[in-house]
Each structure stands twice: as structure tokens, then as C-alpha cells.
């Protein structure tokens, strides 16, 4: 899924491969701070050092900052603690509704088969419809939150007829283990870890109910000041995506090396992952807008948002 079709992506790829000079703005920057999670393309990019190599001739080093979920990553972007980062579909919507200083820089594939709602094998819950009246662990404002909302909607269960228990992945794992929640909605590698421990019954996956993307985001002020760094970084992520697609047998080990998540879980996650990075199209904006409108209708975000207002316009576009 390596697809670079707009001029900005072509500019970035050229910059990354032949080392074009972009002027004073790039020279003034000394360090790029990247937020990442425990799986996905940024982990591959870190393991392969492709961004470091692309920025080396500009005198820019890279600092990687790990987050357990998208919402705290978006908040770090908002305050400028990191410059760019990768999240699922919901975190930037919650951030934009709260006035976060962020922009969408590029789109990546959905979590797809690697995000699910599941229960333990002995649970009486057999379907999403059976979640009515149940306690479901989920990270508030995460992509799994969107999965839960959409799956319930598809099953005809009003959101106010379940009890969402908003927990971080680590806390949700503990609650699931001790049966303090009836079901858990989460993404890889936490989903994959749960599969290795419990062989859970999967009620729904993102690929069953959603057509969404994940996103590479940037602090709005940073993107304005350093557009050439953004395009170079996107191009380098594209190179990491090509490597992942051409070396599927090595992806799990690469993920394990960076994150220390057990290799068996990362192997499960890697085998169902899709890698790529591409421009944000009108269709992607419309899909993300539909998600934002659903959250607002349910009262999950404080105000309506217009996704197109937060889409980054790169130089030349």
C-alpha cells in the first residue's frame, strides 16, 4: 500500500533521496520529536532509521516518544511537546473539538483486523447485541471508541444502553483479567496480547463495521514553520512502508525489537497489518467527518468540527 500521488509526496520523496536544501527553516531546526505507539509504520521507520537518514544532511536529529494511546499523543502535539505523531481516527477528532493545535498531514491504513471488541471464551455474550447492559473497557477518544460506537449502532444497541468504562490499555488489561469489565475494545498489540493469553471470542473488528484510516498528524505551528521537514518525513515513512511490504517475514521482529512486546503477539499483529502512507483525499475527509458527526450527535465531543479545517496544505498544493 505504498501510494504517493500528490506533488507534496513527490517533493518529499525527492528531498529524502537526493538531499535537497530547503533553506533556513530546516537549518534552524535541530531535533524532530516524533510520537509513536507500540505498533504500526512509525515503529518500522524507527527500527529502519529511515527518518534519521533522511534528515541527517539537514543537521536534524530525531527523538522518539512512546505513547500508549492516541489521546495523550494528541495532547502532546497540542502543547508542542512533540512535533508529529501517528494515531487512529478518533483522537484527532476529540482533539480538534477541544481546540487542539493540530493538523492532518497524511493518511495511513486502518487498524482493520487488528482492532476488535472481544470477551473471554466463557462469557455468555455471543454478539455485539448482547452487550446491552454490559461494562465495556475502552480508551476514551481512541479508535477503539469509534469501533465500539459504530458496532453498537450497527447492532441496534443505543450507546446509552451500555456502560463504557474508560481505561488506558494497561488498566483495561488488568480489568479484563479480573473480570471487572465484560468486554474490551482495543487495538494491536494489546488485542494480539489478549489473544495469546485468553483466546477470546471476537464480537466485531474494525474491518467489519468501519471504513476509516489512521493518521500522521503534526503540530499546526510546526507544520507551518517546517513544511519541508513534514514532506521529508512522510517520504521516509513511505520508504519504511515499502520495506515492510517487501520483508513481511521480518516485520514482527522489527516491531518486537523497538517495543519489547512479546514476539508471538507482535507476529499476530504484523501478519494482519497493512503498511502505507498516502495523501488525504476528499473521500477520506468525508469519512472522517462522518465519524466526527457521529461523536457529536452522541454528545461525546463538546462541539461540532469541520475536518477540512484541520487538513494541512503542503507547499505547492
C-alpha positions in Angstrom: 0.0 0.0 0.0 2.7 2.4 -1.0 1.0 5.3 -2.7 2.5 8.7 -3.3 0.4 10.6 -5.8 0.3 14.3 -4.9 3.0 16.8 -5.6 3.8 17.2 -1.9 4.6 13.5 -1.6 6.8 13.7 -4.7 8.7 16.7 -3.3 9.2 14.8 0.0 10.5 11.7 -1.7 12.9 13.7 -3.8 14.1 15.5 -0.8 14.6 12.3 1.2 16.5 10.6 -1.6 18.7 13.3 -3.1 19.0 15.7 -0.1 17.6 18.9 -1.5 18.3 22.0 0.6 15.2 23.7 1.9 16.6 26.9 3.2 16.9 28.5 6.7 13.8 26.9 8.2 15.3 23.4 8.1 18.7 24.6 9.2 17.2 26.3 12.3 15.6 23.0 13.5 17.9 20.8 15.5 15.6 18.0 16.6 12.4 16.4 15.3 10.2 14.9 18.1 8.0 12.0 16.9 5.2 10.4 18.8 4.6 6.8 18.2 2.7 3.8 19.7 3.6 0.1 20.1 2.8 -0.9 16.6 2.4 0.4 13.1 4.5 2.1 10.4 6.4 4.6 12.7 7.8 1.6 14.7 9.1 0.2 11.4 10.5 3.6 10.5 12.3 3.8 13.8 13.8 0.4 13.5 15.0 1.0 10.0 16.3 4.6 10.9 14.8 5.9 7.6 13.8 9.3 9.0 17.1 9.8 10.7 18.9 9.1 7.5 16.6 11.4 5.5 17.2 14.3 7.9 20.9 13.8 8.7 22.2 16.1 5.9 20.0 18.9 7.3 21.6 18.6 10.7 18.3 17.4 12.3 18.3 14.6 14.8 15.2 12.6 15.8 13.8 11.9 19.2 11.1 9.2 19.5 8.5 9.5 22.3 6.3 6.4 23.0 2.6 6.7 23.9 0.2 4.0 25.0 -2.7 5.6 23.1 -3.7 8.4 20.7 -5.3 10.9 23.0 -2.2 11.7 25.1 -0.2 11.8 21.9 -2.6 14.4 20.5 -2.3 16.4 23.7 1.5 16.3 23.4 1.1 17.6 19.8 -1.2 20.3 21.0 1.3 21.7 23.5 4.3 21.3 21.3 5.9 18.5 23.4 6.2 16.5 20.1 6.1 17.8 16.5 4.5 14.9 14.6 2.9 11.6 15.5 0.6 8.7 14.5 -2.9 7.9 15.9 -6.1 6.3 15.0 -9.1 8.1 13.6 -10.8 9.3 16.8 -8.0 11.1 18.7 -7.7 14.0 16.3 -11.5 14.5 16.3 -11.6 14.7 20.0 -8.5 17.0 19.9 -10.0 19.3 17.2 -13.2 19.6 19.1 -11.3 20.7 22.1 -9.3 23.2 20.1 -6.1 21.3 19.8 -3.4 22.9 17.7 -3.0 20.0 15.2 -3.3 19.3 11.5 -3.7 16.1 9.5 -0.6 15.7 7.4 -1.2 12.2 5.8 -3.3 9.2 6.0 -2.4 5.6 6.7 -4.4 2.3 6.5 -7.0 1.5 9.1 -6.2 -0.7 12.1 -8.7 -3.1 10.4 -8.4 -6.7 11.6 -6.0 -5.6 14.3 -8.7 -3.8 16.4 -11.6 -5.6 18.0 -14.3 -5.9 20.7 -13.9 -9.2 22.4 -14.9 -11.2 25.5 -13.4 -14.2 27.3 -14.4 -17.6 26.0 -16.6 -18.4 28.9 -18.6 -15.2 28.6 -22.4 -15.6 27.9 -22.0 -12.7 25.5 -22.2 -14.1 22.0 -22.7 -11.0 19.9 -22.5 -7.2 19.9 -26.2 -7.1 20.6 -25.6 -9.0 23.8 -23.5 -6.1 25.1 -26.7 -4.3 26.2 -26.3 -3.5 29.9 -22.7 -4.7 30.0 -19.5 -2.9 31.0 -17.0 -2.4 28.2 -13.5 -1.3 28.7 -12.3 1.2 26.1 -10.0 4.2 25.8 -12.0 7.4 25.6 -11.4 9.2 22.3 -9.5 6.3 20.8 -10.1 4.5 17.5 -11.5 1.6 19.6 -14.0 4.1 21.0 -15.2 4.7 17.4 -15.3 0.9 16.8 -17.5 0.5 19.9 -19.9 3.3 18.9 -20.2 2.0 15.3 -20.6 -1.7 16.2 -23.3 -0.9 18.7 -25.1 1.3 16.1 -24.9 -1.5 13.5 -26.4 -3.9 16.1 -29.2 -1.6 17.0 -27.9 -1.0 20.6 -28.1 2.6 21.7 -24.8 3.8 23.2 -26.5 4.8 26.4 -27.6 1.2 27.0 -24.1 0.0 27.7 -21.6 1.2 30.4 -18.4 2.4 28.8 -15.5 2.1 31.3 -12.9 4.5 30.1 -9.4 3.0 30.7 -5.9 3.1 29.3 -4.8 -0.1 27.6 -2.8 -1.2 30.7 -5.7 -0.6 33.1 -8.2 -2.2 30.8 -5.9 -5.3 30.5 -6.0 -5.6 34.3 -9.7 -5.0 34.5 -10.3 -7.6 31.8 -8.1 -10.1 33.5 -10.0 -9.7 36.8 -13.5 -9.7 35.2 -14.2 -6.1 36.2 -15.4 -5.5 32.7 -17.5 -7.7 30.5 -15.8 -6.9 27.2 -12.8 -5.0 25.9 -12.4 -2.8 22.8 -8.7 -2.2 21.9 -6.2 -2.3 19.0 -2.9 -4.2 18.4 -0.6 -5.1 20.0 -2.9 -5.1 23.1 -5.5 -7.1 21.2 -2.9 -9.6 20.0 -1.5 -9.9 23.5 -5.1 -10.7 24.8 -5.4 -13.3 22.0 -2.3 -15.1 23.2 -3.5 -15.1 26.8 -7.2 -15.8 26.6 -8.2 -17.0 23.1 -11.1 -14.5 23.3 -14.4 -14.6 21.4 -14.2 -11.7 18.9 -17.6 -9.8 18.6 -16.5 -7.3 16.0 -13.4 -6.0 14.3 -12.9 -2.5 12.8 -12.8 -4.1 9.4 -16.3 -5.5 9.9 -18.0 -2.2 10.6 -15.8 0.8 9.7 -14.1 2.2 6.6 -11.6 4.5 8.2 -8.0 5.5 8.2 -5.3 6.2 10.8 -3.4 9.5 10.5 0.0 11.1 10.6 -0.5 14.4 12.5 1.5 17.5 13.1 1.5 20.4 15.5 0.0 23.2 13.4 2.7 25.7 14.2 5.4 23.3 13.5 3.9 22.3 10.1 3.7 26.0 9.2 7.3 26.7 10.2 8.9 23.5 8.8 6.8 22.1 5.9 9.9 20.6 4.3 10.5 18.5 7.3 7.0 17.2 7.2 7.3 16.2 3.5 10.7 14.6 4.0 9.4 12.6 7.0 6.3 11.5 5.1 8.5 10.3 2.2 10.7 8.4 4.7 7.7 6.7 6.2 6.8 5.7 2.6 10.2 4.0 2.3 9.5 2.2 5.6 6.2 1.0 4.2 7.9 -0.4 1.1 10.4 -2.2 3.2 7.6 -3.7 5.4 5.7 -4.9 2.4 8.8 -6.4 0.8 10.0 -8.0 4.1 6.9 -9.3 5.7 8.8 -12.1 7.4 10.9 -9.5 9.3 8.2 -7.1 10.4 7.3 -8.9 13.6 10.9 -9.0 14.7 11.3 -5.3 13.9 8.2 -4.4 15.9 9.4 -6.5 18.8 12.9 -5.0 18.8 11.6 -1.5 19.3 8.6 -2.1 21.6 9.6 -5.2 23.6 6.1 -6.5 23.2 6.3 -10.4 23.1 7.3 -11.7 19.7 4.3 -14.0 19.5 1.9 -11.1 19.9 3.8 -8.9 17.5 3.8 -11.7 15.0 0.0 -11.8 15.1 -0.2 -8.1 14.8 2.3 -8.0 11.9 0.5 -10.7 9.9 -2.7 -8.6 9.8 -1.1 -5.2 9.4 -1.2 -3.1 6.3 1.5 -0.5 5.6 1.3 2.6 3.6 1.1 6.4 3.7 -0.9 8.5 1.2 -2.4 11.9 0.7 -5.7 12.9 2.4 -8.3 12.8 -0.2 -11.8 14.3 -0.2 -13.2 10.8 0.3 -11.0 10.4 3.4 -12.1 13.8 4.8 -15.8 12.8 4.2 -15.3 9.5 6.1 -13.6 11.3 9.0 -16.3 13.9 9.0 -19.0 11.2 9.3 -17.1 9.9 12.4 -16.9 13.4 13.9 -20.6 13.9 13.3 -21.5 10.6 15.0 -19.5 11.6 18.1 -21.1 15.0 18.3 -24.6 13.5 17.9 -23.9 11.2 20.8 -22.5 14.1 22.9 -19.1 12.5 23.1 -17.3 15.7 21.9 -18.1 19.2 23.1 -18.7 20.9 19.8 -19.0 20.0 16.1 -15.9 20.1 14.0 -15.1 20.6 10.3 -12.4 18.1 9.4 -11.3 20.0 6.3 -10.3 23.0 8.6 -7.5 20.8 10.1 -6.1 19.3 6.9 -2.6 20.5 6.2 -1.9 22.3 2.9 1.7 21.5 1.9 3.7 23.9 -0.2 2.7 23.7 -3.9 -0.9 22.5 -3.2 
